[in-house]
Amino acid sequence: MKRILFSVATVVAMAAPALAADLRAPVMKAPPMPVTSWTGCYFEGGGGFGLWDQSVTSLNSNVVTDTRVNNGGRGWFGTVGGGCDLQVSGSWVIGIFGDYDFSDIHGTASVPVSGDSYAGREKMSSAWSVGGRIGYLITPSVLTYFSGGFTQARFDSFNLTLTTATTPTYSVGSHTYGGWFLGGGYEYHLNWMPFPNLFWKTEYRFAQYDKDNLILHDYTTGAATTRSIDSAKYVQTIRSELVWRFNWGR
């Protein structure tokens, strides 16, 4: 009898730790992180630096009179915009967007007219663009992408003065150029807890505008002359913006 009691006590002693382990409070696991998606819409705002260049040829009665010259300008701009994205096939993102730039990108426009050299201050005052982009997520929070689409740029009116004179001879009216653009950049989730929907985007963009013919007007009378210039413009910008995504973290 003593042997039986001793055996039972031994079994109970060996089983006690296992029972105690089973009776311990369960370990609470952290809830899973929310699944984030780049699908959704956003708005953005920021600024940047830009350069415009142009090739200019002078004509008289639509006949070329002088060799082509190149000149341009530089300056700062602000921008606002918005768009929508769709995350597809895991790490790929496609989207559409539009933006508007208000700018002060200015420089000296040099124009030869029948062998004489004229110059004036020309400024790009605004531009707008619409297009699409395709990107790849190198991490869940970092998107690299390429963009492209249609764009228009507004250049203000300016005067042309003979380099040896002080009074302008010709005036050129304001003009809107149309063309296309290509760009590339990245967008990054800042992960700033007070504003979890905030992103930072930086993009380089190149735009080429169609060549247009601009009539030279007499500065004193405002009458159109037989002289004109063919101008083909190119614009490069680097822009940095804060982006607010409406759907992030849902």
Steps between C-alpha positions, in 0.01 A plus 500: 500500500783736587660424164178586315466829686863582430453431126190720484681783678789472258272522196318801647830675570620444144172620346466812715744718299328412174159580647632828639639593158162430339323713762721809448334811355502498117754725327329788318625543144528843342222569253608473135609820330235648272542407137585820310411559138604764248158477337314826549511873435715786628575869478843663514683832516857623494751676280823471311754644260470519121693580184366590157698505178395600151620499142408824321501571126409839349283536191381781274180428305546134601851488351788414734735798529744403777672197643341322794601602853448333838421665834294437813414575859478353849308552820266362768142379489221373725272212412170341606331187369331171562435156360398140558702178510423130466730234648508198270692171491643540847776762470391687185309830514335688213325835520376820342568855620485870419690800635535876460822703539511873572851610416756775462744333262654790307798580282632701207356428157756594236362544149697592185301712253663562160846478649426721803485359852188559711432379852218497755397347832271201446319316782317169530218586742300175520458146372261211542534130430282190486626147460563162647768315687618145560708403800647216702507465879859433605360478856136525618568868582718610204372533142726572202326600179507647148244755379393654170220693333384830350602845620451870420720791609416871506768758412429867567531782247840671473678773308805480273757778515799555272808431710637847417172681586285559809151518348338173387442450128269198501253337738398133512162397640448239769469147367402150616709208370375142489710185513586182689702406806685204651613468859612273778528503875409340828232529768565412865269440796628726778339284771454805721251395766307829536434486124516136386367588151790732416749419222796676340552497122788622280490492120714612204303599191597588141249675271529573127261752346397532138670770294277807454531813288475829691430830322717799589294814562620857474562613858374856442188437295420139594450412134609161373813502284611259229761364736452199728696240693471123513545385859537140618511471879622231741444501876669297775375501859580331827207506744456391861152468653309385804224252414188423705347158428138452599501121531833418662484232770145386418 
